[in-house]
Amino acid sequence: MTCLKVTKWCRVGVTITSLDETFRKILEPYTANYKQRIRVLEILKDYGISTYLSCEPIMTVEESNPLPLVKRLRDVVDLFEFGKYNRQRKYDYTSKVLKFKKNDKFYCTLFNKVKKYCNKNEIEYCISSHSRPFFIKHKLPFKPYPLLNPKPIMQQKTLKDFLEYTN
């Protein structure tokens, strides 16, 4: 963990699509369960390491609503990232198994609810870059992933120079 604390310009995160374990087993059958992923976030936070949670892909099924994730994890996550499901393959296993359909109105309503909740509760969030075209098409405010270091990155000659620059 100490190597992650070397610089304040480090953020570590995981992806969680839902708190529903049955849903995870369908969507991500060979991955760590959600309790394990949440525990990783808690450990990182305990060590003072900045955390983020990628709440995606958001699909048009209730199990992938990100609001329960935000409410449950707001104390251990510094930044939530939201992104809609994008069908990119000819054969789309996920949508056939979960039986969900494209529904722009659903996404617009959900993203507005998420934005309102996060703003009201001062929760830092951003929108995944792959969702940007959807946001532009529907005139929704797009909030990109924030830079951890707003200064331009300078080339450092030694590790000592780099550590002084980043701390």
Protein Blocks (a to p, Z undefined) as FASTA:
>chain_A
ZZmmmpmkbccddddfbfclklmmmmmmmbccfklmmmmmmmmmmnopacddddddddfb
fklpmklmmmmmmmmcfbdcddddddfbfblfklmmnopaddfklmmmmmmmmmmmmmmn
opacdddfklmmmmmmnopacdddddfblbacdddfbfklmmmmmZZ
